[in-house]
Structure formats: structure tokens, C-alpha cells
């Protein structure tokens, strides 16, 4: 387990799995092969496999300990591959156990957004239905994503998204453990959620500030560090690519100007990066841990 501190906040990466799902052109439409090849020396092998020309992507959660509470950012894919229409993978309970954490230890679950690979372990099976997997936790859902992913109005992948909602979102809402936030939500003296739309309408960024140190857990604003070099390139998974690009640039500027670590949801390798800025250009200055 990789653990580092941001001031008084402890951060542990909780791995699920890594894979090579897409080519660079498929993941980031509009980017050419020259950009990847020119940066082969540091993109390969952690972030890109030149042999297969596939982008290496990690699925993981982040475990934070802040102000006496245990906080989990995103829960990965569903555990059961038999559920029709919903992708599966990883074993979050085993990964948490390796970090010394049981489901009942988690006080808060932060869902950066409601795509399948971020909410899968929100629930568990129980007598033919589903109940929250973390029995004591409150779950943070953005109001904009709840509205966007509502099954009766959704037009983006309605079948799959409805299945994800029924399994991983609706049971939490029924349980009364959900907390719905809008533009901003203060978690404690160290942590705050800010709306960062584009990838989804209600995508959120978790800002950490403690003892003079800062980090931004940016979810799916970044899928690969190539987007540091080409911040206007949005992934094929973004609902509104233009809005995602604007948000990405704004968040990267904030990170560079405040010396905040950037901590995405899908980077392989160390997983967290300190970035530099030269006008409108960004660079990876230091990888952490």
C-alpha cells in the first residue's frame, strides 16, 4: 500500500486493478501519435505500452484519514460480473483489509461522480437486493449527477447507467445514508468538495489543505498524464468534452499556482503528481510518493 501525508491528512492508495483498454487515439480523440512518441521516455511503461499502443489505466480508490475520520474516495467496479450490462472487476474489501480497514470503519464515502467504475462497491447483495456496503458511512452524491443519471430521463447509455443506478445509487438513497451536495461541500477543516463539471455534470474535485500543504483529488478530469501536455484533450468518456477541458485547465492552473498535488482516479505508477506551469503549458515536475 502506498501511503503519504498531506499535512495532517494521511492518504493511502487502495488498488483494484490495472489494464490496457484503449489506444491513445480512442481514449483521447484528436491527439496524434507524435505527442505520445515524443514523451515515450516517461510515459512508458507506467502510462503507455508502445508495443500494443495502449494506454495503461488504473482503477483504484483513495483512503483518507482526516480529523479523526476515515474517508473513502470512490469505490471501483461492481464485484459481480454476472450482472447484465454492468462491468466488473477488483476486490475492494480485500484491498481495504490489506490496509487494515473494515467496512464498518469507513465514516464517509465520496463519489466523485456516478460512472460505473466509481460506485460499484457502494452496496452489497442482501437477501436478493442491495444495501450500503459501508454500514456506518454517509455517502456524498452531487445533486447534478443524481439528476443527470436519473433512469427515467437519462439518454446517455440508458440501459447500462440504469443498471448502475439501481445497484449502486438507489439503495444508498433508500437507506438514508446519502448526503446530497450542490456547488460546494465542506467535509471538515481539511477537506472540501467543489463542483467540477464536464466529465459529468456533477463531477466533483476534493480539495485538501492542511498545515500549509495542498492536494486536489481530481477524479476523471485526467485519465492520463498526456492531458497535462494537452489539457484541451478530453477523454472519450466525457459527457461534455468542451466543459471538461475548461474545468481541467482551471483546476490545473489552480494546482500549479498553489503547489497542490494532483491526484487523479486512473493514473498508474505513483498516482499523484506535482505540476509546473509555464504560461498555458503544464509539466509533470515530481511524482509522489
N, C-alpha and C positions, 0 to 999 in steps of 0.2 A: 504494500500500500504506500502510495506517495502522499506525504503529509508536509505541509508548510504552514507558516503563520503569516497573517496579515494583522500586525499589531497584536491585539488580544484575541483575535479570531483564529481558530485552528481550522485548517482546510484539508480534507482527505479526498483523494480521487477514488471513486468506487467503480471499478471496471466491470463492464458487461462482456463486450467482445469487440474485435476489430474485423473489418472486411474490406474488400476492394469492389464496390458495387458498380461504379460508373467510370467512364472515360472522362478526362478533363473537359472535352467539348460538350459532353452530355450534362455534366454537373454544372458547369459554368458556361452557358451558351454565350457565344460572342468572344470568348478568349481563344487565341490561337496557340498552336503547339510551341511557337517560339518563346513565349513567356515562360512556359514550364521548362523547356530545354535550357534556357539562359540561366535558370536558377536550380538546375539539377543538383549542384554541389550540396545544397542544404535542404532541398525538397525530398530527395531520395536518401534513404528508403522510408523514412518515417511518414511522409505525407504523399508520396507518389512512387509507384512502381514503374520505372521506364520500360521494363521488359514487356509487361502486359498493357502498358499505357492506361493504368487505372489509378484512381485516386484512393488513397488509404484513409478510411474513415473509422473513427472510434465511436462506440455507444457507451456512455458512462454517466454516472451521477456524481454529484459533489456533496460531500457531507461536511457541514459547518458546525462548529461549536462556538456559540456566541452568547454572552450574558447569561450563562447557566443553562442554555437550551441547546438541544440537538436538532439541527435543521437539515433536511434533505432537499437538494435541488434536482428535480426531475426523477422519474422512476423507471425509464427504459421501456423496452418492449414487453408485450404480454408473455407469460410463461408457457402458454398452451398453444402449440402450433396447429391444433385440430380446429380451432375456432375459425370458421369460414370468413375470409375477407380481411383478416387481421394478421399482419406479420408477427413473428415471434422470435425470441432469442434472449439468451442471457439468464442468469440466476441471481437476481438481486438479493434474496435472503442469504444465500451463501456468501456473496461478496460483502454484505454488511456484517455477517458473523465473523468474517476474517478480520474486520476492523473492530470487533468487539461490541457490535451494536445489534440489539434485538429489535423487532418491530415496535414493541411497547416503549422502547427508549426514545423514539422519534417524537418530538414535540410539534414540528411544523414541516409540511411538505410544500415546497414552492414549485408550481408548474409554470415554467417559463412560457409555455404555450400548450395547445391541446392536440398536437400531432401525435400519432400513434407511438412513436419511439420516445416520447417524453412522459407518458401517463400510464404505461402498461401495467406496472406493479402498484398502481393506486389502490387496487382491490384484489381480493382473493375469492375463490369459489367457496360458497357456503350453502349447503342444502339445496343445490340446484340453482342458486342465484349468486350474487356477488355482494360483498361487504367491504368496507375500507380495510386495506391490509395493515395499516398503522392505527391501532385501536384508540390511541390517545391523541393522535395528531389532528391539528387543524390543517386544512388544505387551502392554499391560496390559488384562486381562479380569477382571471381578469374578466370583467363584465363584457368587454368587446369580443373576446374569444368565445365566451358562452353564447353570446348572441349569434356570432358567425357560424359556430358549429352546431347550432340547434338543428336537430334532424328534420324538423318539419319545413325548414326554409333553406337548408344548405343545398348549394348547387355544385360545389367542388367535391368530386369523388363521393357522392352522397351515400352509396352503399357501404363502402369501407368506413367512412367517417361516422356514419350512424352506428355501425357495429362498435367502433371505438368508444363513442359517446355512451352507448348502452352498457358497455362493460366497465369503463374506466372513469366516467364522469358522473353519470346519473346516480349510481349507488352512493357516491360521496355526497351529492346534493340531498338525496333522500335521508341520509344518516344525520344531517345537521352539522357535519364536521367541516363543511365548506365555508370559506370566507371569501366574499366577492369584493374585488377592489377595482377602482377605475383608473384615474390618471397617475396616482402615486399612493404607495402604502408604506408606512414606517413600521418596521418589524421590531426594532429595538434601537438602542443608542448607536449601534454599529452598522445596521443593515437597513436598506431602503429599496423598494421596488419602484421602478419608473417604467411607464409605458414606452415601448419602442416599436411602433407598428411598421408593417411592411411584409415581413415573412409571414405573419398572420396579423389580423387587425389588432389583436390584444397581446401580442408578444411583449414580454417584459424583460428588463435588464435589472439584475440585482447588484446594487452598489454597496461596497463595503468600505468603511472608513473607520480606522481605529489606530490610536496612538501615532498619528501622522502618516500612516500607510494606507494605501487605497488599492482596490481591485474592482473590476467590472465583470460580472458573470453574464456573458452576452448571449447565451443560448445559441440560437441558429442564425444570428446576424452574420456569423462567419462559419463556413463549413470547412475551409482550407486556408492556410496562410497565404496562398496566392491572392486572396482577396485583400490582404494588406497592400499588395503591389497594384491591384486593380480593384479599388473599393467600389467602383461603379458596376462591377460584375456581380449580379445576384444569381443565386442558385436556381436550378430548375424547380425547386420545391417552394419558392417564394410566391405567395398569393399575389402580391403587388410588387414586382421587381423594382420599379422606379422608386416607390416609397421605401422599400428595403434599402436601396442604395443611398438614399438621402439620410436615412436613420443610421446606416453603417458609417458613413462619413462623419456625421455629427458625433457619434459615440467614439470613433477612433480619434477624432480631434480632442475630445474631452479626455480620453485616456492618455494621449501623448502630452497634453498641456498640464495634466495634474500628476504625471508619473504613476498612473494607475495600471496595475497588471490587467491584461485582457485574458479572460478565462472562458473560452468557448465550450460548447457542448460536444463537439465532434473532432477536436484536434487529437491526432495520435502524438507519439513522442512525449515530451514533458507535459504538454497540455495547456500551459499558461505562458504568456509571453509579455515582456515589456517592450513597448514600441517607441520608435523615434519618429519625428516629423520634420520634413523639410518643405515648408510651404504646404502644398496639397499632396505631397508624396509621403508615404509611410514606409517604415522598415522594421524588421524584427531585430531589436537590439540585444535582448537577453531572454533566454528560456528559463523557466522556473518550474519545478525545483531542479 
